[in-house]
Amino acid sequence: MSGTPDGTGPARAAVPGRTRPRITERQGCSPAELRDHRAAFNAAHLPMAVVDHNGLVVSANTAFTTLCGTDPSGLPAAELTGLASDRRTWQAYRDALSGRRSRFRCTRRLKHSDGRTLWAEITITPLPDDRASGRRVLLSVVDVSDRRELRARLRHLEMHDAVTRLPNRALFFERLTAALDSSAYGQGSTGRIGLCYLDLDGFKAVNDTLGHRIGDRLLAAVAGRLTECADSGGLSHGGGHLVARLGGDEFAVLVEDSTGTEQLADLARTLLAALQQPFDLDGQRLSVSASIGVVERTVAGTTATRLMQAADTTLYWAKEDGKARWTLFDPERNAHRMTRQALSSTLRPAVERGEFAVEYQPLVGLADGVTRGVEALVRWHHPQFGTLTPNRFISIAEEDGSIVQLGRWVLRTACRQAAQWLRDHPGSRPVFVSVNVAVRQVWDSDLVTDVAEILAETGLPPRLLQLELTESAVMGSAGRPLQALQALSDMGVRIAIDDFGTGYSNLAYLSRLPVSALKLDGAFVRGFQDEAHANPADETIVEALVQLAHRLGLTVTAECVETSGQAARLRRIGCDTGQGWLYSRAVPPDRIAELIGLTALPA
C-alpha cells in the first residue's frame, strides 16, 4: 500500500501489469496548454494577479499592472487593493489566504494609475495547491463604478425632494428609524437623539401672491440655509445632521447622538437667525420667519411615532406662543399643562421641604487647566415634574418675591460646601464659590447682613465668595444697590458681572463699580466654534473686552467653552478662566471634591 505523492490522499493498491501515470502540478496540461493559459491571463482585460500565502503578488497580468501603475510583483496585494483598510475585511482576506475561507468578495474604492477613482469588486479565489510554491489565490478586480453610480442615482431620485434636493419624508424616516435602533449605539455614544421640526410662518401668502415658482425658489433657498446651519454644527453619530423636507413648507433637522438640550437649543437659535436674513429671488426681496419645535431625549424607549408626535406638539406651541421662535418640548406642559401659577404656589414651601439642590460647575484657569473656582447652580427636584433648571422657576421666584428666601438658602448651602472643601483639603489651593444674586435680593433684603451672617456661620473666608449680578442689575446702579455692592467689596467679597456684553454694556460704570470680574456671555464664545471659517470680528471684540478689563484690574471668565479650539483662542487673547462643557457640566459636590488641587474634571 502506498499513499498519494503529496501524502494527503488515501493509499491505493497497485494494479499488476499497469503503470500508474505520474501526477504533476498541472495534471492534464501540456506545456503548450500552459503557455495558452498564461497568454490568456496576460491578455485579459480583467485585472488579475496570483497571490501567495503570504499575501505577496507572484504574477500579475497587464491589466492589473496598468491599474497599479507599477510592477506589482513582490508587493503586498492588500496594500495595492485596499484590503487592509478595515479590520473585518483584512481578517476575511487573511482567512482566504490561509484556506480557512474558500472564497472572498468585497467592494473597494481604488485609485487608478491614470488618476481616476473607481469602485471595484475584488474577488479572491483559491488556486490548486502547488507543492513547490505553496498555497496561492487568484485576485481579480471588476470595475463596478457604472453599476454603482446608476443604483445610487435611482435611489437618490426616489429618496430626495425634487424642489429642494433635500432628503424627503421616506429617507428621513428611514434614517430616523435606524437612529432609534439602540443596538447601533456603541461605546462612546451618548445614546440620545434630537430633532428640530420647523414650519415657515405665512408661506401660503407667498404662493398666493407671488406664485408657486417663487414659492419653490424660496423653499430651495431655505433648504440651502438650513443645510449650511446643520453642517456648521459639526459631525454626529450618523455622520452629520440630516436636513429633510417633510412636505409643503415643513422641514426637519435630525441630530443623531446629541449631547443634550443645549446643543439642540443652540441649533434652533442658529436656524432662526439664518432664516431671518432676507432672501433675494429674481429681484424679489422676501423676509420670512419660522417656528421651530425642539425635542431631545434618550434613544432607549423612544419610537419614531412618539418623537414626531412630540415634535409636532412643540411646533404647535411655538406657533401658539407668537411664531418666529423655537420652543423646547416640555414634558410638564405636554402631560400636565402645568401653569406658572402652579409652580409659584409650590415654590416657597419647596425650599422648606428640601426639594432644591445645588450643583457646581468648575471655573478653570485657561493658562494651566487648574480649577480656580466653581459656580453654584440651583436645581429644583420637583416631586411631580422632575428636575427643573433655573430658567423654569427663577423668574417666577423673582416675580413673587420668593427669590429672597431661595437665594439666601442657595448662598448658605454654597458657602457651607466651599468651607467644607477648604477643611477637607488644607494642603490644596482653595477654590472660590460663585453665587448668582437676583436684582430683587439687593432691593428686598439686607444682602450685606445676610452675607456677613452666612460667612460667619460657615467660616468661609470672604475672599472665597464671589457674587454674580447681571449687567442690567448693576449698570446704572445708584443709591442702595451701589452701597450694598461697595459694602460687600469692602468686606472682601468678589463682585462679578454675569452675561457681560448682552445688556447695557455701559463701560463708563466699570470704573466706578466695585467689580472684580467680568463673565463674558456665551454668545461671544460660540462665535469661536467654527475654526475653519472664524470671524475675525469675534476675536477682536473679545480681545478688546479682555484688554479693557485687565487695564481696570478685572479678571475675565468666558462662559460656554465647549471645544479645545475655543479654549486655545481664548487663552491666546489673554482670557483668564473658562467655564463650560469642555471642562465639566454642573455636577454634585462630591465630584467637585475630586478637583481640589487637580486639573479640570473630564467632561
C-alpha positions, 0 to 999 in steps of 0.5 A: 500500500502506498499513499498519494505523492503529496501524502494527503490522499488515501493509499491505493493498491497497485494494479499488476501489469499497469503503470500508474501515470505520474501526477504533476502540478498541472495534471492534464496540461501540456506545456503548450496548454500552459503557455495558452493559459498564461497568454490568456491571463496576460491578455485579459482585460480583467485585472488579475494577479496570483497571490501567495500565502503570504499575501505577496503578488507572484504574477500579475497580468497587464491589466492589473499592472496598468491599474497599479501603475507599477510592477506589482510583483513582490508587493503586498496585494492588500496594500495595492487593493485596499484590503487592509483598510478595515479590520473585518475585511483584512481578517476575511482576506487573511482567512482566504489566504490561509484556506480557512475561507474558500472564497472572498468578495468585497467592494473597494474604492481604488485609485487608478494609475491614470488618476481616476477613482473607481469602485471595484469588486475584488474577488479572491479565489483559491488556486490548486495547491502547488507543492513547490510554491505553496498555497496561492489565490487568484485576485481579480478586480471588476470595475463596478463604478457604472453599476454603482453610480446608476443604483445610487442615482435611482435611489437618490431620485426616489429618496430626495425632494425634487424642489429642494434636493433635500432628503424627503419624508421616506429617507428621513424616516428611514434614517430616523428609524435606524437612529432609534435602533439602540443596538447601533449605539456603541461605546462612546455614544451618548445614546440620545437623539434630537430633532428640530421640526420647523414650519415657515410662518405665512408661506401660503401668502407667498404662493398666493401672491407671488406664485408657486415658482417663487414659492419653490425658489424660496423653499430651495433657498431655505433648504440651502440655509438650513443645510449650511446651519446643520453642517456648521454644527459639526459631525454626529453619530450618523455622520452629520445632521440630516436636513429633510423636507417633510412636505409643503413648507415643513422641514426637519433637522435630525441630530443623531447622538446629541449631547443634550438640550443645549446643543439642540437649543443652540441649533434652533437659535442658529436656524432662526437667525439664518432664516431671518436674513432676507432672501433675494429671488429674481429681484424679489426681496422676501423676509420670512420667519419660522417656528421651530419645535425642539425635542431631545431625549434618550434613544432607549424607549423612544419610537419614531411615532412618539418623537414626531408626535412630540415634535409636532406638539412643540411646533404647535406651541411655538406657533401658539406662543407668537411664531418666529421662535423655537420652543423646547418640548416640555414634558410638564406642559405636554402631560400636565399643562402645568401653569406658572401659577402652579409652580409659584404656589409650590415654590416657597414651601419647596425650599422648606421641604428640601426639594432644591439642590445645588450643583457646581460647575468648575471655573478653570484657569485657561493658562494651566487647566487648574480649577480656580473656582466653581459656580453654584447652580440651583436645581429644583427636584420637583416631586411631580415634574422632575428636575427643573433648571433655573430658567423654569422657576427663577423668574417666577421666584423673582416675580413673587418675591420668593427669590429672597428666601431661595437665594439666601438658602442657595448662598448658605448651602454654597458657602457651607460646601466651599468651607467644607472643601477648604477643611477637607483639603488644607494642603490644596489651593482653595477654590472660590464659590460663585453665587448668582444674586437676583436684582430683587435680593439687593432691593428686598433684603439686607444682602450685606447682613445676610452675607456677613451672617452666612460667612460667619456661620460657615467660616468661609473666608470672604475672599472665597465668595464671589457674587454674580449680578447681571449687567442690567442689575448693576449698570446704572446702579445708584443709591442702595444697590451701589452701597450694598455692592461697595459694602460687600467689596469692602468686606472682601467679597468678589463682585462679578458681572454675569452675561457681560456684553448682552445688556447695557454694556455701559463701560463708563460704570466699570470704573466706578463699580466695585467689580472684580470680574467680568463673565463674558456671555456665551454668545461671544464664545460660540462665535469661536466654534467654527475654526475653519471659517472664524470671524475675525470680528469675534476675536477682536471684540473679545480681545478688546473686552479682555484688554479693557478689563485687565487695564481696570484690574478685572479678571475675565471668565468666558462662559460656554467653552465647549471645544479645545479650539475655543479654549486655545483662542481664548487663552491666546487673547489673554482670557483668564478662566473658562467655564463650560462643557469642555471642562465639566457640566454642573455636577454634585459636590462630591465630584467637585471634591475630586478637583481640589488641587487637580486639573479640570474634571473630564467632561 
